Amino acid sequence: MTTDCPVIVRSPSELVAVLPFLLGYHPANSVAVVGLSGPEVDFGACYELPPPDEDPHVAARSVAVTVARQASPSVVLVGFGPPARITPAVLRLAEALRQLGVRVNDVLRVTDRRWWSYFCGDLHCCPDEGTPCLPPDSVVAAEATFRGEVALPSRRALTAQVAAMEGPERAAMADATEHARKRFSGLLTDELNARRCSRRIRHAGQIAVRRAETRYRSGHGIDLAETAWLGVLLADRAVEDYALDRVGPQEWRIRLWTDVLRRVEPVYVPAPACLLGFTAWRAGRGALARVAVDRALATEPQHQLAGLLHQILGFGLSPHMVGDGFRPGRTRRRRRAR
């Protein structure tokens, strides 16, 4: 992920303390990479350790290529987990980065609330028994919380934020979706040709998208019936493109598309999942974008927009690298026109 809010770190302890807030969750059995411009954090990214049957050198090379693409002046690697697994993983990645010309300032390991440095040999600042991590209520954590950043307990907790809702609401949503489908069928009358039907669907979709945006921007929300209607309309590519071109990094948009994603029936998951993924990516919340796009692909592996966002996240492209004018919906409309 990248951040528009400058984050200043003055020591390894502060870096370890702020990293979960940059990622959005507390990592475990993972390696995090932090890009630095002097004391300012450029980006933070994290990947889970590869399974034993996967070639670790291939994984390290792939991550190193992505990190090098960020063009940060220097990076720090932080491994979270037991030394037997973390030590070879972080040193392998450090070597892969060195071969690509990336400057690695330090390599750290965090185990049982203590951190160790693989580069520092000064026992005064990096004793053999490790250095205690800052407490959860440290100044660094308080500053991150004040900026509105949240560190969930685990990546599983992050995934749960985009999971389908359960219980009575699930059954109520199924009924609302059936009504929405019948309403949608009413837009497809025999008297209208295909082009006029498409215009009616597009118009209805634009109204539904703008209404939902207005509600969430004012701090409210939409009910299950409105959500079902929006979800059905988003299955139309033109409506999806319209919503996509309106995406910005605002927090209320993340709430909007999270709610729609969690509520809609499985067949309608890909569009809101991609809208949430694109919104989160624009907001610098790469971990949330990843789990949203993963849910879209799990539902529809060949979904075009989900595949595009998967590539953007996989290549480690930041919104700054792509530019504010990047609009996938507009690009897809031009392709269809051709």
C-alpha positions in Angstrom: 0.0 0.0 0.0 1.0 3.6 -0.3 0.1 6.5 1.9 -0.6 10.2 1.2 -0.2 11.1 4.8 3.5 11.3 5.6 4.5 8.8 8.3 7.8 9.5 10.1 9.8 6.8 11.8 12.8 7.5 13.9 13.8 4.0 15.1 13.2 0.3 14.4 10.9 0.2 17.4 8.7 2.9 15.9 8.7 1.2 12.5 7.6 -2.1 14.0 4.9 -0.3 15.9 3.5 1.6 13.0 3.7 -1.2 10.4 0.4 -2.9 11.4 -1.4 0.4 10.9 0.1 0.8 7.5 -0.9 -2.7 6.4 -4.3 -2.6 8.1 -3.7 -5.7 10.2 -1.1 -7.4 12.5 0.9 -9.7 10.3 2.0 -13.2 11.3 4.3 -15.7 9.5 4.8 -13.0 6.9 7.5 -10.6 5.6 6.7 -6.9 5.3 8.6 -4.5 3.1 8.7 -0.8 4.0 9.9 1.8 1.4 11.6 4.8 2.9 12.5 8.3 1.7 14.7 9.4 4.5 12.5 9.1 7.7 9.3 9.2 5.7 7.5 6.0 4.8 6.8 5.7 1.0 4.9 2.4 1.0 4.3 -0.8 3.0 3.5 -4.2 1.7 3.3 -7.7 3.1 3.3 -11.2 1.8 2.8 -14.5 3.6 5.6 -17.0 3.7 5.3 -19.4 0.7 4.3 -23.0 1.5 7.1 -25.6 1.9 6.5 -27.1 -1.6 7.0 -23.8 -3.4 10.5 -22.7 -4.5 11.4 -19.9 -2.0 13.9 -18.3 -4.4 11.2 -17.8 -7.1 8.9 -16.2 -4.5 11.8 -13.9 -3.3 12.6 -12.9 -6.8 9.0 -12.1 -7.7 8.6 -9.9 -4.5 11.9 -8.2 -5.2 10.9 -7.2 -8.7 7.7 -5.7 -7.4 9.5 -3.8 -4.6 12.1 -2.5 -7.1 9.3 -1.1 -9.2 8.4 1.3 -6.4 11.7 3.1 -6.8 12.0 4.0 -3.1 15.5 5.3 -2.1 15.8 2.4 0.5 13.7 -0.3 2.1 13.5 -2.1 5.4 12.4 -5.8 5.7 10.5 -7.0 8.7 9.7 -10.7 9.2 7.0 -11.7 11.7 7.2 -15.2 13.1 9.6 -17.9 14.4 13.3 -17.5 13.5 13.5 -20.9 11.8 11.1 -19.7 9.1 11.7 -16.0 9.1 15.5 -15.9 9.0 16.0 -17.6 5.6 13.0 -15.8 4.1 14.1 -12.2 4.9 17.8 -12.9 4.1 16.8 -14.4 0.8 14.6 -11.4 -0.1 17.4 -9.0 1.0 19.8 -10.7 -1.4 17.3 -10.7 -4.2 16.8 -6.9 -3.7 20.5 -6.3 -3.6 20.9 -8.0 -6.9 18.3 -5.6 -8.4 20.1 -2.6 -7.0 17.7 -1.8 -4.2 19.3 -0.4 -1.1 18.2 -2.4 2.1 18.8 -0.3 5.2 18.0 -3.1 7.7 16.4 -6.5 8.1 14.4 -7.1 11.2 12.6 -10.1 12.8 9.7 -9.8 15.2 9.0 -12.8 17.5 7.0 -12.9 20.7 6.8 -9.1 21.1 10.5 -8.6 20.6 12.5 -7.5 17.6 16.0 -8.4 16.3 18.2 -6.8 13.6 20.2 -8.9 11.2 22.3 -6.0 10.2 23.2 -4.3 13.5 26.0 -5.9 15.6 25.9 -3.3 18.4 24.8 -5.1 21.5 23.9 -1.8 23.2 21.1 -1.1 20.8 20.4 -4.6 19.5 21.1 -7.1 22.4 21.1 -10.8 21.8 17.9 -11.2 23.7 16.1 -8.8 21.4 14.5 -5.4 22.0 10.9 -5.3 23.5 8.4 -3.9 21.0 6.6 -0.7 22.0 3.3 -1.3 23.9 0.0 -1.2 22.1 -0.8 2.2 23.6 2.5 3.8 22.5 2.6 7.3 21.1 3.2 5.9 17.6 0.0 3.8 17.8 -1.9 6.8 19.2 -0.8 9.0 16.3 -1.8 6.3 13.8 -5.2 5.9 15.4 -5.6 9.7 15.3 -5.0 9.6 11.6 -7.9 7.2 11.3 -5.7 4.1 10.6 -6.8 0.8 12.0 -4.8 -2.4 12.7 -7.0 -5.5 12.7 -5.8 -8.5 14.7 -5.0 -10.6 11.6 -5.4 -10.9 7.9 -8.3 -13.3 8.6 -10.1 -10.4 10.3 -9.5 -8.3 7.3 -10.9 -11.0 5.0 -14.0 -11.2 7.3 -14.7 -7.5 6.6 -15.6 -8.4 3.0 -17.3 -11.7 3.7 -21.0 -12.3 3.0 -23.3 -11.4 5.8 -25.1 -14.2 7.5 -28.3 -14.7 9.6 -31.7 -13.3 9.1 -30.4 -10.5 6.8 -29.2 -13.1 4.3 -32.7 -14.5 3.9 -34.1 -11.0 3.7 -31.6 -10.1 1.0 -32.5 -13.1 -1.0 -36.2 -11.9 -1.1 -35.1 -8.4 -1.9 -33.0 -9.7 -4.8 -35.9 -11.6 -6.2 -38.0 -8.4 -6.2 -35.1 -6.6 -7.8 -34.8 -9.2 -10.6 -38.5 -8.8 -11.4 -38.1 -5.0 -11.4 -35.2 -5.4 -13.8 -37.2 -7.6 -16.1 -39.7 -4.7 -16.3 -37.0 -2.7 -18.1 -36.9 -5.3 -20.9 -40.2 -4.9 -22.7 -41.0 -6.4 -26.0 -41.8 -3.0 -27.5 -38.3 -1.7 -27.1 -35.3 -2.6 -29.2 -32.0 -3.7 -27.7 -30.5 -0.2 -27.8 -33.4 1.4 -26.0 -33.4 -1.3 -23.4 -29.7 -0.7 -22.8 -30.4 3.0 -22.3 -33.1 2.3 -19.8 -30.9 0.0 -17.8 -28.0 2.5 -17.9 -30.2 5.3 -16.8 -31.7 3.3 -13.9 -28.2 2.3 -12.9 -26.9 5.8 -12.9 -29.7 6.9 -10.7 -29.1 4.1 -8.3 -25.4 4.7 -8.1 -25.8 8.5 -7.5 -28.5 7.9 -4.9 -26.3 5.4 -3.0 -23.4 7.9 -3.1 -25.5 10.7 -1.8 -26.7 8.6 1.1 -23.3 7.4 2.2 -21.6 10.8 1.6 -24.1 12.3 4.1 -23.3 9.6 6.7 -26.3 7.4 6.1 -26.8 4.2 4.1 -29.2 2.3 1.8 -31.6 -0.4 2.8 -31.7 -4.0 1.6 -34.1 -3.3 -1.2 -32.0 -0.5 -2.6 -28.9 -2.6 -2.2 -30.4 -5.5 -4.1 -31.6 -3.1 -6.9 -28.1 -1.6 -7.2 -26.5 -5.0 -7.2 -28.7 -6.3 -10.0 -28.0 -3.2 -12.1 -24.3 -3.4 -11.6 -24.3 -6.7 -13.4 -24.7 -4.6 -16.5 -21.2 -3.6 -17.8 -22.2 0.0 -18.6 -23.5 0.6 -15.1 -20.4 -1.0 -13.6 -18.2 1.3 -15.7 -20.3 4.3 -14.7 -19.8 3.5 -11.0 -16.1 2.8 -11.6 -15.4 6.1 -13.2 -16.8 7.9 -10.2 -14.6 6.1 -7.7 -12.4 8.2 -5.4 -10.4 7.5 -2.3 -13.0 8.7 0.2 -13.8 6.6 3.3 -17.5 6.8 2.7 -17.1 5.1 -0.7 -15.3 2.3 1.1 -18.2 1.9 3.4 -20.6 2.0 0.5 -19.0 -0.7 -1.6 -18.2 -2.9 1.5 -21.9 -2.9 2.5 -23.0 -3.7 -1.1 -20.4 -6.5 -1.4 -21.4 -8.1 1.9 -25.1 -8.0 1.2 -25.5 -9.0 -2.5 -26.3 -12.5 -3.5 -23.2 -14.5 -4.7 -23.9 -14.1 -8.5 -23.7 -10.3 -8.1 -20.5 -10.2 -6.0 -17.8 -9.4 -8.7 -18.9 -5.8 -9.5 -19.1 -4.4 -6.0 -16.0 -6.4 -5.0 -14.1 -4.7 -7.9 -15.5 -1.3 -6.9 -14.4 -1.8 -3.4 -11.0 -3.0 -4.5 -10.5 0.0 -6.8 -11.7 2.4 -4.1 -9.4 0.8 -1.5 -6.4 0.9 -3.9 -7.1 4.6 -4.7 -7.1 5.2 -0.9 -3.8 3.4 -0.4 -5.3 0.5 1.4 -3.7 -2.3 -0.6 -4.5 -5.1 1.8 -8.2 -4.4 1.7 -8.1 -4.0 -2.1 -6.4 -7.4 -2.3 -9.0 -9.3 -0.3 -11.9 -7.6 -2.2 -10.4 -8.5 -5.6 -9.7 -12.1 -4.4 -13.4 -12.4 -3.5 -14.4 -11.3 -7.0 -12.1 -13.8 -8.6 -13.2 -16.6 -6.4 -16.8 -16.0 -7.6 -15.9 -15.4 -11.3 -12.3 -16.3 -12.2 -12.6 -14.8 -15.7 -14.1 -11.5 -14.6 -12.4 -8.9 -16.8 -12.2 -6.0 -14.3 -11.1 -8.3 -11.4 -8.3 -9.6 -13.6 -7.1 -6.1 -14.4 -7.1 -5.1 -10.7 -5.3 -8.3 -9.9 -2.5 -7.4 -12.3 -2.3 -3.8 -10.9 -2.0 -5.2 -7.3 0.4 -7.9 -8.4 2.7 -5.5 -10.1 2.7 -3.3 -7.0 1.5 -0.3 -9.0 0.5 2.7 -6.8 -2.2 5.3 -7.7 0.6 7.8 -8.1 2.4 5.6 -10.6 -0.7 5.2 -12.7 -2.0 8.8 -12.4 -5.3 10.3 -11.2 -6.7 10.1 -14.7 -6.7 6.3 -14.8 -10.3 5.2 -15.4 -10.7 1.5 -16.2 -14.4 2.0 -17.1 -13.6 4.6 -19.7 -10.9 2.4 -21.1 -13.2 -0.6 -21.4 -15.9 1.5 -23.1 -13.4 2.6 -25.7 -12.4 -1.0 -26.3 -16.0 -2.0 -26.8 -16.6 0.8 -29.2 -13.7 -0.3 -31.3 
